Amino acid sequence: MADPILIEIVEGTLASVEKEVETAIARTARSPMIRDAHDFRAGIHDVKLRKLTGRSYSALVQPVVRDFPIETMKPGDVYFHNDVYLSEGGIGHLPDLCVTVPVFHGGEVVAFVQAFGHHDDIGGAVPGSMPSHARSVYEEGLMVPPIKLWDQGVPNEAALRIMTRNSRMPDSLAGDLDAECSACLMGARRLGELFDRYGKQNVEACFDAIIDKTTETFRRELLAKIPEGTYVWEDYAEHDGVDEPRLHAQRITLTVDHSESRSSRRESDEGANEERSGLDHEHAPAPLTIDFTGTSPQAKGPINHAGDYADGVFLKKWLAPVLRNLADTPERMAELDVNEGVVPLIEMRFPGKGTLLTPVFPAPTNARTFVILRLLGVLAGVLAKATGGRMPADQETIRYTGVYGADGEGHPYLMREVLGGGSGGRWYADGEDTIHVVPDSRNIPVEFAEARWPFRVERLALATDSGGPGMFRGGLGYDKHIRMLRDASYMSIADRSILSCWGVNGGLAGRPFRVEIAGKEMEGLVDDHPVQAGEVIRIRTTGGGGWGSPYDRDPRAVAADVRDGKVSIAGALGDYGVVLDGDRIDEEGTAELRARLRPSTGRFFDRGPGYPKLAGGRTHAEVDEL
């Protein structure tokens, strides 16, 4: 068994190395998307290809070792790939570029340090490599299967020249790749020092212990709270950029079986297998089975996600953070990392080829966030059904908005921003305002944006009334106004412009995404809408869904929201039934109005007013029934 003190040292070192790699990238990268918006992350994997760190998700090492056997690797090697269909599910769209560096000890590979991030441009039909109307992956940019980008410390200049030649932003791309390669090489040296200090056998025993601890923690503290049974729910993307808007379903059938956990506890109670590792459960039945049967056929446009590779191991780690909402307290939830230890707890079953999650090459994928981020909400929804609502309402979905054109000196520029939105209300608190679902990501600072690009940000505020009404209100989205100083083109890759973030347990849906340019409302998927100098782009991002009936919200909390500008006076009256006389609450009038407004029966889920527009007038789906 690993020494408990050494486990703590190794675990802390892994977190420190991962953070140091990410800090080095942030300080030396050149593109705003990497340096300022922080749309990148690092990960550390052992020689068994297991992810050891849990600060954020990352890509996979599997495609690298598939094409380059471990025994052929040398110190100073750096591997690169971005090919969606050859990434074993770890890369979702071509702008996500991934570098992988092997860690050596005693002349053999003992681990891997990896970084991947969303880069400005890798070619394709439109600036930013995310054509919203793409019908093929060939329109989306340069595809690179796993290659050796550095050979024993020597960069492959030919490959770098090919990649930068295909980019509209070659200097940024070259600088970002250099930052990521150098940072991962530094991380590999740091990790190698850990093996030198404590020895391969001791460190690898700690790796096993770290992963086993996650497996058992999730099994005992989280999964045990889900009643056995089978639960079904689905949610939708609303458009694919090619066909007319319609419901593109992502369905999860969740089966919960605790029999293996009970068997393990009995063995432990009887004193049997005292040294038994969590890895012994690797081939045992998983307590959670996630079946995606019922997911819609693959789309013509770019909202597909190639998730059915490597037994869905990437999706397992992607979805597992939702389970942390089952923790006893928010503080405990924040302590729980997601590493490879969650993988043996989840079995995934995919439908046959040709669905949104099992697309057939060369189906386009650049807007796959519409599907992969929706799956987080689908799992939260099905768990809400299973646990009587002890899950948050729906959260914001990632969106890319931006402009491109030429600056005053005639140089081309691209400003693309990942603006966040509101998270869902929770059973114990309101949702968070303007969060970013990408870990550690952020909006681009106004001062930096105005200094670099030809526009002025005239407003950056919370979007009043955007959060779904509830006993615990959904978080608010952004309200951002950009006045162009030169002619440009507007672009957008955004979902939830028709559908809303759903409310749960009596809570109501939040407000959807909206963009107006010179008074004209934009669709969610736009490649090149012309914007004239002097015109204003008004962006309002999504609000999270509400949790619990808004008529159960403390009137004092509603009054405070009005004072803070989060809820309007009209919203307080119409959405919450709270009558205000200036700053004073009319308690008698509020009680009377709430009694009149409160429905006699309420629905567990509220999908908002956009759902009937795409569902033939139906206000709810069959799977919404408990």
C-alpha positions in Angstrom: 0.0 0.0 0.0 1.1 3.6 -0.6 2.3 5.7 2.3 -0.6 8.1 3.2 1.8 11.0 3.7 3.4 10.4 0.3 0.0 10.2 -1.3 -0.7 13.7 -0.1 2.7 14.9 -1.4 2.1 13.3 -4.8 -1.4 14.6 -5.1 -0.3 18.1 -4.2 2.6 18.0 -6.6 0.3 16.9 -9.5 -2.0 19.8 -8.8 1.0 22.2 -8.6 2.5 21.0 -11.9 -0.8 21.2 -13.7 -1.3 24.8 -12.4 2.2 25.7 -13.3 1.7 24.5 -16.9 -1.5 26.5 -17.2 0.1 29.6 -15.7 3.0 29.3 -18.2 0.7 29.0 -21.1 -1.4 32.0 -20.0 1.7 34.2 -19.6 3.4 33.3 -22.9 0.5 32.7 -25.4 -0.3 35.3 -27.9 -4.0 34.9 -28.9 -6.7 36.6 -26.9 -8.7 33.3 -26.8 -5.9 31.5 -25.0 -4.1 34.4 -23.1 -7.1 36.5 -22.0 -10.2 34.3 -22.3 -8.3 31.3 -20.9 -10.1 28.8 -23.1 -7.5 26.1 -22.5 -6.5 23.6 -19.9 -3.8 21.1 -18.9 -4.0 17.6 -17.7 -1.7 14.9 -16.3 -2.1 11.3 -17.2 -0.2 8.2 -16.1 1.4 5.6 -18.3 -1.8 3.6 -18.2 -3.5 6.7 -19.9 -5.5 7.5 -16.8 -6.2 11.1 -15.9 -4.8 11.9 -12.5 -5.8 15.5 -12.0 -9.3 16.8 -11.5 -9.2 20.6 -11.7 -10.8 20.5 -15.1 -11.4 18.2 -18.0 -8.8 17.6 -20.7 -8.3 15.6 -23.9 -7.0 12.0 -24.1 -3.6 10.4 -24.6 -5.1 7.3 -26.3 -4.8 8.6 -29.9 -1.1 9.4 -29.4 -0.1 6.0 -28.1 -2.3 4.3 -30.7 -0.2 5.8 -33.4 3.1 6.1 -31.6 3.9 3.2 -29.3 5.2 4.2 -26.0 8.4 2.2 -26.4 9.3 4.4 -29.4 9.1 7.7 -27.5 12.1 9.8 -26.6 12.8 12.6 -24.1 12.0 15.9 -25.8 9.3 14.5 -28.0 6.1 16.5 -28.4 3.0 15.1 -30.1 0.2 17.1 -31.7 -3.3 16.5 -33.0 -6.6 18.1 -33.6 -8.4 15.6 -35.8 -11.9 15.1 -34.3 -12.4 11.6 -35.7 -9.0 10.4 -34.8 -8.9 11.8 -31.3 -10.8 8.9 -29.6 -13.5 11.4 -28.6 -11.1 13.8 -26.8 -11.3 16.6 -29.3 -14.6 18.1 -30.2 -13.8 20.6 -33.0 -10.8 21.5 -35.1 -9.9 24.8 -33.3 -9.1 22.7 -30.2 -5.4 21.9 -30.7 -3.7 19.4 -28.4 -0.1 18.8 -27.5 1.2 15.8 -25.5 4.6 15.3 -23.9 5.8 12.0 -22.4 7.5 12.1 -19.0 10.6 10.0 -18.6 12.3 8.3 -15.6 15.1 5.9 -15.9 14.9 5.9 -19.7 11.2 4.8 -19.8 7.9 6.7 -20.1 6.1 7.0 -16.8 3.4 9.6 -17.4 2.2 12.3 -19.8 1.6 16.0 -19.6 -1.0 17.4 -22.0 -2.5 20.8 -22.9 -5.3 21.7 -25.3 -7.0 24.9 -26.1 -9.3 26.7 -28.4 -7.2 28.7 -30.9 -8.1 31.7 -33.0 -8.0 30.1 -36.4 -6.9 26.9 -38.1 -8.3 27.7 -41.6 -11.6 26.7 -43.1 -14.4 28.6 -44.7 -14.7 31.5 -42.2 -12.4 33.4 -39.8 -12.3 31.5 -36.5 -12.7 28.1 -38.2 -16.3 27.7 -37.0 -18.5 28.0 -40.1 -22.1 27.9 -38.7 -23.5 26.5 -41.9 -20.9 23.9 -42.6 -22.0 20.6 -44.1 -18.7 18.8 -43.9 -15.6 18.8 -41.6 -13.6 19.8 -44.7 -15.1 23.3 -44.4 -14.0 23.7 -40.8 -10.2 23.9 -41.1 -7.0 21.9 -41.2 -7.2 18.4 -39.8 -4.1 17.0 -38.3 -4.0 13.4 -37.0 -1.4 12.6 -34.2 2.0 13.7 -35.4 5.4 14.2 -33.8 5.7 18.0 -33.6 9.0 18.0 -31.8 11.5 15.2 -32.1 13.9 14.9 -29.1 13.7 18.7 -28.6 13.9 19.7 -32.2 10.7 21.3 -33.6 9.2 20.0 -36.9 9.5 23.2 -38.8 7.8 21.8 -41.9 4.7 20.8 -40.0 4.6 24.2 -38.2 4.9 26.0 -41.5 2.0 24.0 -43.0 -0.2 24.8 -40.0 0.6 28.5 -39.8 0.2 28.8 -43.6 -3.4 27.5 -43.2 -4.3 30.0 -40.5 -5.5 33.6 -40.9 -3.7 34.4 -37.7 -0.3 32.7 -38.2 1.6 34.7 -35.6 -0.9 34.0 -32.9 -1.0 30.3 -33.8 2.8 30.0 -33.8 3.1 31.8 -30.5 0.3 29.7 -28.9 1.8 26.4 -30.0 5.3 27.4 -28.8 3.8 28.4 -25.4 1.9 25.1 -25.1 4.8 22.9 -26.1 7.3 24.7 -23.9 4.9 24.6 -20.9 4.3 20.9 -21.3 8.0 20.2 -21.6 8.5 22.1 -18.4 5.7 20.2 -16.7 7.3 16.9 -17.8 10.6 17.9 -16.2 8.8 18.8 -13.0 6.9 15.5 -13.0 10.1 13.6 -13.7 11.7 15.1 -10.6 8.9 13.6 -8.6 9.8 10.1 -9.8 13.5 10.8 -9.2 12.8 11.9 -5.7 10.5 9.0 -4.6 11.0 6.2 -7.1 8.7 4.8 -9.8 7.1 2.1 -7.7 6.2 4.4 -4.9 4.8 7.2 -7.1 2.8 4.8 -9.2 1.3 3.3 -6.0 0.2 6.8 -5.1 -1.4 7.2 -8.5 -3.4 4.1 -7.9 -4.5 5.3 -4.5 -5.5 8.7 -5.8 -7.7 7.2 -8.5 -9.1 4.6 -6.1 -10.0 7.3 -3.6 -12.1 9.1 -6.2 -13.9 5.8 -7.2 -14.9 5.0 -3.6 -15.7 8.6 -2.7 -18.1 9.0 -5.6 -19.6 5.5 -5.0 -20.3 6.0 -1.3 -21.0 9.7 -1.0 -22.7 10.5 -4.3 -24.1 7.5 -6.1 -25.5 6.0 -3.0 -28.0 9.0 -2.9 -29.6 8.0 -6.2 -32.4 5.5 -5.7 -32.2 2.3 -7.7 -34.3 2.3 -10.9 -34.5 3.5 -14.4 -35.1 7.1 -15.3 -35.4 8.8 -18.7 -35.1 12.5 -19.8 -34.1 14.5 -22.8 -33.3 18.0 -23.9 -32.7 19.6 -27.2 -30.5 21.7 -29.5 -32.7 24.0 -31.5 -30.9 24.5 -34.8 -28.0 23.2 -36.8 -27.3 26.0 -39.1 -28.5 24.1 -42.2 -32.1 22.9 -41.6 -34.9 25.1 -40.2 -35.0 25.2 -36.4 -36.4 22.0 -34.8 -35.8 19.8 -31.8 -32.6 17.8 -32.0 -33.0 15.5 -29.0 -30.3 14.2 -26.7 -31.8 11.5 -24.5 -30.4 9.7 -21.5 -31.9 6.6 -20.0 -30.2 6.3 -16.6 -30.2 2.9 -14.8 -29.0 2.8 -11.2 -27.9 -0.5 -9.7 -26.2 -0.6 -6.3 -25.9 -4.4 -6.0 -22.2 -4.4 -6.6 -21.7 -1.7 -4.0 -23.7 -3.7 -1.4 -21.7 -6.8 -2.2 -18.4 -4.9 -1.7 -19.6 -3.5 1.6 -20.6 -7.0 2.8 -17.2 -8.3 1.9 -15.6 -5.4 3.8 -17.8 -6.0 6.8 -16.8 -9.6 6.9 -13.2 -8.7 6.8 -12.6 -10.3 3.4 -10.3 -8.8 0.8 -9.0 -6.1 3.2 -6.3 -5.1 0.7 -8.8 -5.0 -2.2 -8.2 -2.0 -4.4 -10.9 -0.1 -6.2 -9.3 -1.2 -9.4 -10.6 -4.7 -8.7 -14.0 -3.3 -9.7 -12.8 -2.5 -13.2 -14.7 -5.3 -14.7 -17.6 -5.4 -12.3 -21.0 -4.0 -13.3 -21.0 -0.2 -13.1 -23.6 1.3 -10.7 -24.6 3.8 -13.3 -25.6 3.0 -16.9 -26.1 5.9 -19.3 -27.9 4.9 -22.5 -28.1 7.5 -25.2 -30.7 5.5 -27.3 -33.3 7.9 -28.6 -30.8 10.7 -29.4 -31.7 12.3 -32.8 -30.0 11.4 -36.1 -26.8 13.3 -36.9 -27.4 16.8 -38.1 -26.6 18.2 -41.5 -25.0 21.1 -39.8 -22.1 21.3 -37.4 -23.7 20.4 -34.0 -22.6 16.8 -34.0 -20.2 15.4 -31.4 -18.1 12.3 -32.0 -18.4 10.8 -28.5 -18.6 7.0 -29.1 -14.9 6.3 -29.0 -12.7 4.6 -26.4 -15.9 3.3 -24.7 -17.0 6.9 -24.1 -14.2 7.5 -21.6 -14.0 11.2 -22.4 -17.8 11.7 -22.0 -17.7 9.8 -18.6 -15.2 12.3 -17.3 -17.1 15.2 -18.9 -20.4 14.3 -17.4 -19.2 13.2 -13.9 -18.9 16.7 -12.4 -22.7 16.9 -12.5 -22.8 14.1 -9.9 -21.0 16.4 -7.4 -24.3 18.3 -6.9 -25.3 15.2 -4.8 -22.8 16.1 -2.1 -24.0 16.8 1.4 -22.9 20.4 1.3 -21.6 22.9 -1.3 -18.3 23.0 0.5 -18.0 19.2 0.1 -18.9 19.5 -3.5 -16.1 21.9 -4.1 -13.6 19.5 -2.6 -14.4 16.6 -5.0 -12.1 16.2 -8.0 -13.0 14.3 -11.2 -10.2 12.0 -12.4 -10.1 8.6 -14.0 -11.6 7.2 -10.8 -15.1 8.0 -12.1 -14.7 5.8 -15.2 -15.4 2.3 -13.7 -18.6 3.7 -12.1 -20.3 4.5 -15.4 -21.2 2.3 -18.3 -22.1 4.1 -21.5 -24.3 2.7 -24.3 -24.4 4.4 -27.6 -26.9 4.0 -30.4 -25.6 2.9 -33.8 -23.6 5.1 -36.1 -25.4 8.2 -37.5 -26.7 10.1 -34.5 -25.7 13.4 -32.9 -23.3 11.5 -30.6 -22.2 8.9 -33.2 -21.7 10.9 -36.3 -20.2 9.4 -39.5 -17.1 11.1 -40.9 -17.0 13.7 -42.5 -20.0 15.2 -40.6 -19.2 18.7 -39.3 -18.7 19.3 -35.6 -17.5 22.8 -34.9 -20.7 23.7 -32.9 -20.7 20.5 -31.0 -21.1 22.5 -27.8 -24.8 22.5 -28.6 -24.8 18.8 -27.9 -22.0 18.1 -25.4 -23.0 21.0 -23.1 -26.6 20.1 -23.4 -25.7 16.6 -22.1 -24.7 18.1 -18.8 -28.2 19.5 -18.4 -29.8 16.2 -19.6 -27.9 14.3 -16.9 -28.9 16.9 -14.3 -32.5 16.6 -15.4 -32.7 12.9 -15.2 -31.0 13.0 -11.8 -33.5 15.6 -10.7 -36.3 13.1 -11.6 -34.5 10.4 -9.6 -33.8 12.5 -6.5 -37.0 14.5 -6.2 -35.4 17.7 -7.5 -32.1 17.8 -5.6 -30.3 19.0 -8.6 -29.8 22.5 -10.0 -31.9 23.9 -12.8 -30.4 24.3 -16.2 -27.2 26.3 -16.7 -26.0 28.6 -19.3 -24.6 27.2 -22.6 -21.4 28.3 -24.1 -21.6 30.7 -27.0 -19.1 32.5 -29.3 -19.8 36.0 -30.5 -17.5 38.3 -32.2 -16.5 40.6 -35.1 -13.9 40.5 -37.7 -12.6 42.9 -40.4 -9.7 45.2 -41.0 -8.3 47.8 -38.5 -7.3 51.4 -39.3 -3.9 50.2 -40.7 -5.6 47.7 -43.0 -4.5 44.7 -40.9 -7.0 41.8 -40.5 -8.3 41.2 -37.0 -10.6 38.7 -35.3 -12.3 39.4 -32.0 -14.1 36.3 -30.7 -15.4 36.0 -27.1 -16.9 33.3 -25.0 -19.5 35.2 -23.1 -21.0 33.3 -20.1 -24.5 33.3 -18.8 -26.4 32.4 -15.7 -26.3 29.1 -13.9 -29.4 27.4 -12.6 -31.0 28.0 -9.2 -30.1 25.3 -6.6 -32.0 23.6 -3.8 -30.2 25.8 -1.4 -29.2 29.0 -3.2 -29.7 31.2 -6.3 -27.8 30.5 -9.4 -24.5 32.3 -10.2 -24.5 35.3 -12.5 -22.4 35.4 -15.7 -20.5 32.3 -15.1 -18.5 30.4 -17.8 -19.0 26.7 -18.1 -15.4 26.3 -19.4 -13.3 26.1 -16.3 -11.3 29.2 -15.5 -12.5 31.0 -18.6 -13.6 34.6 -18.6 -14.8 37.4 -20.8 -12.2 39.6 -22.5 -11.5 42.8 -20.4 -13.1 45.9 -21.9 -9.9 48.0 -21.6 -7.9 45.4 -23.6 -10.6 45.0 -26.2 -11.0 48.7 -26.9 -7.2 49.1 -27.1 -6.8 46.3 -29.6 -9.9 46.4 -31.8 -11.9 49.1 -33.6 -15.0 49.3 -31.4 -16.1 50.7 -28.1 -17.9 48.8 -25.3 -20.7 51.1 -24.2 -22.3 48.7 -21.7 -21.3 45.6 -19.8 -23.9 44.8 -17.1 -26.2 42.1 -15.8 -29.2 41.4 -17.9 -32.2 42.3 -15.8 -34.9 39.7 -15.5 -32.9 37.1 -17.4 -32.7 34.6 -14.5 -35.5 32.1 -14.3 -38.0 33.0 -11.5 -38.0 30.6 -8.6 -37.8 30.1 -4.9 -34.1 30.2 -5.8 -33.6 32.4 -8.8 -31.6 31.5 -11.9 -28.3 33.4 -12.4 -28.3 36.4 -14.7 -26.7 36.7 -18.1 -24.6 39.5 -19.6 -26.0 42.7 -21.2 -23.3 43.9 -23.5 -23.4 46.8 -26.1 -20.6 47.2 -28.6 -20.4 50.2 -31.0 -18.4 49.5 -34.1 -15.9 52.3 -35.1 -15.2 50.7 -38.5 -17.3 48.5 -40.9 -17.0 44.8 -39.8 -18.7 41.5 -39.9 -20.6 39.9 -37.0 -20.3 36.2 -36.2 -22.1 34.0 -33.7 -22.2 30.4 -32.7 -24.9 30.3 -30.0 -27.7 28.0 -28.9 -30.6 28.8 -26.6 -31.8 31.6 -28.8 -35.3 29.9 -29.0 -35.3 27.4 -26.2 -34.5 28.5 -22.7 -32.6 27.1 -19.7 -35.3 25.0 -18.1 -36.6 25.5 -14.5 -37.1 22.6 -12.1 -39.3 21.6 -9.2 -41.7 24.4 -9.9 -39.1 26.9 -11.0 -39.5 28.8 -14.3 -37.2 28.9 -17.3 -34.7 31.7 -17.8 -34.6 34.2 -20.7 -33.0 33.0 -24.0 -30.0 34.4 -25.9 -30.7 37.6 -27.9 -28.6 39.8 -30.2 -29.8 42.9 -32.0 -27.8 44.9 -34.6 -29.3 48.2 -35.7 -32.7 47.1 -34.3 -32.6 43.8 -36.3 -32.7 40.5 -34.2 -30.0 38.0 -35.2 -30.3 34.2 -35.3 -28.0 32.2 -33.1 -25.8 31.0 -35.9 -24.3 33.7 -38.0 -21.1 33.8 -40.1 -20.8 37.2 -41.7 -23.6 39.7 -41.0 -22.3 43.2 -42.0 -22.1 45.8 -39.3 -21.6 49.5 -40.3 -19.4 51.9 -38.5 -21.5 53.6 -35.8 -24.0 50.7 -35.4 -24.4 49.0 -32.0 -24.4 45.2 -31.4 -26.6 44.5 -28.3 -25.9 41.1 -26.8 -28.0 39.5 -24.0 -26.9 36.1 -22.9 -29.0 33.4 -21.3 -30.3 33.3 -17.7 -30.3 30.1 -15.7 -33.5 28.3 -14.8 -35.2 28.8 -11.5 -35.5 26.2 -8.7 -38.8 25.9 -6.8 -41.9 28.0 -7.1 -41.3 31.7 -7.5 -44.3 32.3 -5.2 -42.3 30.7 -2.4 -39.4 33.1 -2.7 -38.9 35.4 0.3 -40.4 38.8 -0.7 -37.4 40.5 0.9 -35.1 38.6 -1.5 -37.3 39.9 -4.4 -37.1 43.4 -3.1 -33.3 43.1 -2.8 -33.1 41.9 -6.4 -35.1 44.9 -7.5 -32.8 47.3 -5.6 -29.8 45.6 -7.2 -31.2 45.8 -10.7 -31.5 42.0 -11.1 -35.2 42.0 -11.2 -37.5 44.8 -12.5 -40.5 46.1 -10.7 -42.7 44.5 -13.4 -40.8 41.2 -12.9 -41.3 41.3 -9.2 -45.0 41.8 -9.7 -45.6 39.4 -12.6 -43.0 36.7 -12.0 -43.0 36.6 -8.2 -46.3 38.1 -7.1 -44.5 40.7 -5.0 -46.2 44.1 -4.7 -43.7 46.9 -4.0 -44.5 50.5 -2.9 -41.1 52.0 -3.5 -38.7 50.1 -1.2 -41.6 48.8 1.0 -43.2 45.4 0.5 -47.0 45.5 0.5 -47.4 42.2 2.5 -51.1 42.1 2.3 -51.2 42.8 -1.4 -48.4 40.3 -2.0 -50.2 37.5 -0.2 -53.4 38.2 -2.1 -51.7 38.4 -5.5 -49.7 35.2 -4.9 -52.8 33.3 -3.9 -54.4 34.4 -7.2 -51.3 33.7 -9.4 -50.2 30.4 -7.8 -51.2 27.5 -10.1 -53.3 24.7 -8.7 -51.0 22.2 -10.2 -47.4 22.8 -11.4 -45.0 21.0 -13.7 -41.8 19.6 -12.4 -39.9 21.1 -15.5 -40.6 24.3 -17.2 -39.1 24.6 -20.7 -40.1 28.2 -21.4 -42.2 29.8 -24.1 -39.8 28.8 -26.9 -40.5 25.1 -26.6 -44.0 25.1 -28.0 -42.8 26.9 -31.1 -40.7 23.9 -32.0 -42.8 21.2 -30.4 -46.1 21.7 -32.4 -47.7 23.6 -29.6 -46.9 21.1 -26.8 -45.8 22.8 -23.6 -43.9 19.8 -22.3 -42.4 16.5 -23.3 -43.6 13.1 -22.3 -40.4 12.5 -20.4 -41.1 15.5 -18.2 -43.7 13.5 -16.3 -42.4 12.1 -13.0 
